[in-house]
Amino acid sequence: MGNSIMSSTLELYLEELRDLSQPLAASKLAILSDLPHDEIELFRREWPAIDVSRRRQILERLAEIAEDNLELDFDDVFRSCLDDEDSEVRVKAVEGLWGYEGHSLIEPLVALLVNDLEHSVRAAAADALGRYALLAQLGQLPEDYAGRVEEALLTAFNRIDEHPAVCCRVLEAISALSKPHVEEMIRQAYRSDSLEFQASAVYAMGRNCNPGWLPILLKELRSPNPQLRFEAAMACAELEAEEAVPHLIELTEDSDAEVQLSAIEALGRIGGSDAKERLKECLGSPEETIREAAQESLEELRFWEDPTGL
C-alpha cells in the first residue's frame, strides 16, 4: 500500500513537471530524493516526456539543493540522466554527481569520455574522473579501477582530433597521479603556445603536489597574464609553498580582482605570521569581497593553528 501511494505521488509530480504552466517549486523537488528502485524505473520512463528546458532547470536546481542540504540524495536521478538525449542535461547530470565516489560510476563516465559526441560532455566526464584519479593516487581505489581510469584519460588526451577543452580537463584530472609520464604531459602542455593549455598545466602542477614545480609557479605569479597568476596562486596553495608568501602578499593588490581573491585564499591555506598580518590588513579593504575573503582565510588559518578550538 505504501509503495503504491508513493508511486502515485511521484507519478502526479512528474505529470506536474511536464506541465510548463506550473512553476518549478524548489520545495517539491525533495520528492525526487532517495527514490527506491521501482520509482527510479518510473522516473526513467517518464523523464524524456518532460520539456528539455524544464529538464535542464530541474537538474540545475537539484544540484543547488543537494549542495545546501546533505540529507537529500539525488544521485540516482543524476545517474538516470547520464544518457539523456540533450547534451546540456548530460553535463548537468555529471556535475550533479560531484560528491559521488562509488566505483559503479567509473564505467558510465569512461563511456561518456570516450564515446559522447559533444565535447562539453566529454570534458565534464574527464573532470569527474579526476576524483577517481585522486583516489587512485591515495591508494583508495582498487588497481583494476585505477588502471581503467588512467587508461581512459590517456586515450582521450592522445586522441588526435580531441577538442582542446577536453584535453585540458583530462590533463587536470590525470595530474593527481604522481607518475613520470603524467609529469611529462604537464611539461608539454606548459610549453605549448596555447594559453588554455598553459593555464591547465599550471593548475595541474598544484594538483600534482610535486614541489619540483615550485620554480615555475613562482615565476608565473609574476606572469603578465592574470589567468596564469590566478592558477599559480592556487597551485602554490596546494603545495603549501611558504616561499610564495611574499609574492602572494603583493598579489593581494593585483589589478585583477580574481587574482586578488586567489592570493588571499592561498595565504589562508599556507599560513605563517606574514600571511596572517596581510590578511588582517585586508579586513580594512574598501571592497566587501576582499574583506569577506580575508575573513574566511583568517578563519581557516586559525582552524589549522588550533583544530580543537572549533
PyMOL commands that set and color helices and strands:
alter all, ss='L'
color gray80, all
select helices_A, chain A and resi 2-18+26-32+37-49+52-68+75-80+87-96+103-115+119-137+143-157+164-174+180-191+195-208+211-220+226-239+242-251+257-270+273-282+288-305+307-309
alter helices_A, ss='H'
color red, helices_A
deselect
rebuild
show_as cartoon
